[in-house]
């Protein structure tokens, strides 16, 4: 499926290049750069993380969705008011992308799952110290296989189109990938909630300590007579 789509995008890329649209000035050596409008990076198949594979696939549309959908939802003000603003913006952006592709139900299943894939990859990145062993070249094939398997699951759903086929696919696969991602998200939620309670408790303890050792309390203490 990726190869089939790449053929179409390669032809489209050739057309816009002939029109001069991707021209982005010259580099420090005076050579022309053609990176202003790119559909798919040639290095896409070599990427080993979810973030890199998403960023190098259908690049022009990804940038548009990020600048005009994600950034407008996940503003600093919204994130300060609601810690889940980033998650909402991410899933909302993928739903908009599904709507852009069409109205088949499978599109919405697959793009929501892709959004969850991105969230799980963010959690893995924040806890990267636990997976530092995976940076070893020995584990690179395993890491690549897991990334391809997780991203390939929604890709299969995308091609099924209808709801009955998607439900059958979920039954056959026992919803293994969605359940696994939901477990990771639930554990992360519990971890964040535990940390927030701990930080709130530490803040309350610090506040009580400041009140106990305040200057007013010292001034009320009896003075020693010389």
C-alpha positions as CSV (number, residue, x, y, z in Angstrom):
1,X,0.0,0.0,0.0
2,X,2.8,2.4,0.8
3,X,4.6,1.6,-2.4
4,X,1.4,2.1,-4.4
5,X,0.9,5.6,-2.8
6,X,4.5,6.5,-3.2
7,X,4.2,6.0,-7.0
8,X,1.4,8.5,-7.2
9,X,3.1,11.0,-4.9
10,X,6.4,10.6,-6.9
11,X,4.5,11.6,-10.0
12,X,2.9,14.5,-8.2
13,X,6.2,15.6,-6.8
14,X,7.7,15.6,-10.3
15,X,4.9,17.8,-11.6
16,X,5.2,20.4,-8.8
17,X,9.0,20.3,-9.2
18,X,8.7,21.1,-12.9
19,X,6.5,24.0,-12.0
20,X,9.2,25.3,-9.6
21,X,7.0,25.2,-6.5
22,X,9.4,23.3,-4.2
23,X,12.3,25.7,-4.9
24,X,13.5,27.1,-1.5
25,X,16.5,29.3,-2.4
26,X,20.1,28.2,-2.5
27,X,22.2,26.6,0.2
28,X,25.5,27.9,1.5
29,X,27.3,26.4,-1.5
30,X,25.0,28.1,-3.9
31,X,23.2,25.0,-4.9
32,X,19.4,25.2,-5.3
33,X,17.2,23.6,-2.6
34,X,14.0,21.8,-3.5
35,X,12.5,21.2,-0.1
36,X,9.7,23.8,0.2
37,X,7.1,21.3,-0.9
38,X,7.8,17.6,-0.3
39,X,5.2,14.8,-0.3
40,X,7.3,11.8,1.0
41,X,10.9,11.8,2.0
42,X,13.1,9.2,0.4
43,X,14.4,8.2,3.9
44,X,10.9,7.4,5.2
45,X,11.4,3.6,4.9
46,X,14.7,3.9,7.0
47,X,13.1,5.6,10.0
48,X,12.9,3.6,13.2
49,X,10.6,5.8,15.4
50,X,6.9,6.7,15.1
51,X,7.7,10.4,15.2
52,X,10.2,10.2,12.3
53,X,7.9,8.0,10.2
54,X,4.9,10.3,10.7
55,X,7.0,13.4,10.0
56,X,8.4,12.1,6.7
57,X,5.1,10.8,5.3
58,X,2.8,13.1,3.3
59,X,5.0,15.9,4.6
60,X,3.1,18.9,3.1
61,X,-0.2,17.9,4.5
62,X,1.4,17.1,7.9
63,X,2.8,20.5,8.1
64,X,-0.5,22.1,7.2
65,X,-2.3,20.1,9.8
66,X,0.3,21.0,12.4
67,X,0.3,24.7,11.7
68,X,-3.5,25.2,11.2
69,X,-5.1,22.6,13.4
70,X,-2.8,21.2,16.1
71,X,-1.1,24.5,17.1
72,X,-4.4,26.4,17.3
73,X,-5.8,23.8,19.7
74,X,-2.7,23.1,21.8
75,X,-1.9,26.7,22.6
76,X,0.0,27.6,25.7
77,X,-3.1,29.1,27.3
78,X,-5.1,25.9,26.7
79,X,-2.3,23.7,28.0
80,X,-2.1,25.8,31.1
81,X,-5.8,25.4,31.7
82,X,-6.1,21.8,30.7
83,X,-3.1,19.3,30.9
84,X,-4.9,17.1,28.3
85,X,-5.0,19.9,25.7
86,X,-2.0,18.3,23.8
87,X,-3.8,14.9,23.7
88,X,-7.0,16.5,22.5
89,X,-5.2,18.5,19.8
90,X,-3.4,15.4,18.6
91,X,-6.5,13.2,18.3
92,X,-8.5,16.1,16.9
93,X,-5.8,16.7,14.2
94,X,-5.9,13.0,13.1
95,X,-9.7,13.1,13.0
96,X,-9.5,16.2,10.7
97,X,-7.0,14.2,8.6
98,X,-9.5,11.3,8.4
99,X,-12.2,13.7,7.2
100,X,-9.9,15.1,4.6
101,X,-9.4,11.5,3.2
102,X,-13.1,10.7,3.0
103,X,-16.1,9.4,4.8
104,X,-15.4,5.7,5.0
105,X,-15.7,4.6,8.7
106,X,-12.4,2.7,8.5
107,X,-10.6,6.0,8.0
108,X,-11.7,7.3,11.3
109,X,-10.8,4.1,13.1
110,X,-7.3,4.0,11.6
111,X,-6.5,7.7,12.1
112,X,-7.6,7.6,15.8
113,X,-5.4,4.6,16.3
114,X,-2.5,6.5,14.6
115,X,-3.1,9.3,17.0
116,X,-2.8,6.9,19.9
117,X,0.4,5.6,18.3
118,X,1.8,9.1,18.5
119,X,0.7,9.4,22.1
120,X,2.3,6.1,23.1
121,X,5.6,7.1,21.3
122,X,5.6,10.4,23.3
123,X,5.2,8.4,26.6
124,X,8.1,6.1,25.5
125,X,10.2,9.1,24.7
126,X,9.5,10.7,28.1
127,X,10.5,7.4,29.8
128,X,13.4,6.7,27.4
129,X,15.8,6.0,30.3
130,X,13.9,2.8,30.8
131,X,14.5,1.8,27.2
132,X,18.1,3.0,26.9
133,X,19.1,-0.6,26.0
134,X,17.1,-0.4,22.8
135,X,19.6,2.2,21.4
136,X,22.0,-0.6,21.0
137,X,22.4,-1.7,17.3
138,X,21.6,-5.3,18.3
139,X,18.0,-4.2,19.2
140,X,17.5,-2.1,16.1
141,X,15.8,-4.8,14.1
142,X,13.4,-5.5,17.0
143,X,12.7,-1.8,17.5
144,X,12.0,-1.3,13.8
145,X,9.7,-4.4,13.7
146,X,7.7,-3.1,16.7
147,X,7.3,0.4,15.1
148,X,6.2,-1.1,11.8
149,X,3.8,-3.5,13.5
150,X,2.2,-0.8,15.5
151,X,1.9,1.6,12.6
152,X,0.9,-1.2,10.2
153,X,-2.1,-2.2,12.3
154,X,-4.1,1.0,11.5
155,X,-2.9,0.9,7.9
156,X,-4.7,-2.4,7.4
157,X,-7.8,-0.9,8.9
158,X,-7.5,2.1,6.6
159,X,-7.7,-0.3,3.5
160,X,-10.7,-2.2,4.9
161,X,-13.1,0.8,4.4
162,X,-16.3,-0.6,5.9
163,X,-17.3,-1.0,9.5
164,X,-18.1,-4.7,9.3
165,X,-14.7,-5.5,7.9
166,X,-13.0,-3.4,10.6
167,X,-15.0,-5.2,13.4
168,X,-14.1,-8.6,11.9
169,X,-10.4,-7.5,11.8
170,X,-10.6,-6.5,15.5
171,X,-12.1,-9.9,16.3
172,X,-9.4,-11.8,14.4
173,X,-6.6,-9.9,16.0
174,X,-8.2,-9.8,19.5
175,X,-7.7,-6.0,19.4
176,X,-4.2,-6.7,20.5
177,X,-2.6,-3.4,19.4
178,X,-5.4,-1.0,20.6
179,X,-5.6,-2.8,24.0
180,X,-1.9,-2.6,24.4
181,X,-1.9,1.1,23.6
182,X,-4.8,1.8,26.0
183,X,-2.9,-0.1,28.8
184,X,0.2,2.2,28.2
185,X,-2.0,5.3,28.3
186,X,-3.8,4.1,31.5
187,X,-0.4,3.4,33.2
188,X,0.9,6.8,32.1
189,X,-2.3,8.5,33.5
190,X,-1.8,6.8,36.8
191,X,1.8,7.8,36.9
192,X,1.1,11.4,36.1
193,X,-1.7,11.5,38.7
194,X,0.5,10.0,41.4
195,X,3.3,12.6,40.6
196,X,0.8,15.5,40.8
197,X,-0.5,14.3,44.2
198,X,3.1,13.9,45.5
199,X,4.0,17.4,44.2
200,X,0.9,18.9,45.8
201,X,1.7,17.2,49.1
202,X,5.3,18.4,49.0
203,X,4.0,21.9,48.3
204,X,1.6,21.8,51.2
205,X,4.3,20.6,53.5
206,X,6.6,23.3,52.4
207,X,3.9,25.9,52.9
208,X,3.2,24.7,56.4
209,X,6.9,24.8,57.2
210,X,7.1,28.4,56.1
211,X,4.2,29.4,58.2
212,X,5.7,27.7,61.3
213,X,9.0,29.5,60.8
214,X,7.6,32.8,59.8
215,X,8.9,36.1,61.4
216,X,5.6,36.8,63.2
217,X,5.8,33.5,65.1
218,X,9.4,34.4,66.1
219,X,8.4,37.8,67.4
220,X,5.7,36.3,69.6
221,X,8.3,34.2,71.4
222,X,9.3,35.4,75.0
223,X,12.5,37.4,75.1
224,X,15.3,36.5,77.5
225,X,16.0,39.1,80.2
226,X,19.7,40.2,80.5
